[in-house]
Amino acid sequence: MPADGLVFQINISNGGVPKLAVPRARVDYLGVEGDRQNSRQIHGGAERAVCLYTLENILALQAKGHPIYPGAIGENLTLSGVNWQIMVPGSRWQVGDVLQLEVTRYTSPCNQIRGAFLEENYGRVSQTAHPGWSRVYARVLQPGSVSPGDKVYYLGNNPES
C-alpha cells in the first residue's frame, strides 16, 4: 500500500504551548506519552487523544509572515504530504506499522496559540472562519509507537460517520 504522507515531527509539552519535538513516542488511548495539557476540560481525553496538523499549512502560513512553526500551536503530530482536505472527522489513518487513529473533530483555536500568528490572529486556524486550515483531534483505535519519517496511510472513513 503506498503511503499518503509522513510524520514530520512529534511534539509534546509539560502543559501548554509550544510543544517540543521528541525523537520517538508511544501513543495510547489517552494520548502521546509524556504530553500534558493545562486544561483537561478542553484538551486531551480519549476523544481528543492526539492533535494533528500539516506541515504544508504551517509553511503556507509562514510564507504569509506568521511566526508559526511545528509544535507552536499544540499539535502532537506534524504530518507532511497528507491530503489535508480528507483529514476530516470520521477519517481513519494508520501511522507507522501499528498506530491507528480516527479523526473526531476540528479543534477550536484558543488564545494560548496567539503568538504563532501575525497580530495574534489565532482565528486563522479556525475551521469555521478558514475551512481546511484547522488542526484536528483524533481518538486512538490501535496504540503504537511513532517516529519522524513513519509513513501515514489513509484507511477510509468510519462507516458510522
Buried (B, 14 or more C-beta within 10 A) or exposed (E): EEEBBBBBBBBBBEEBBBBEBBEEBEBEEBBBBEBBBEEEEEBBBEEBBBBBBBBBBBEEBEEEEBEBBBBBBBBBBBBBBBEBEEBBBBBBBBBBEEBBBBBBBBBBBBEBBBBBBEEEBBBBBBBEEEEEBBBBBBBBBEBBBBEBEBBBBBBEBBEEE
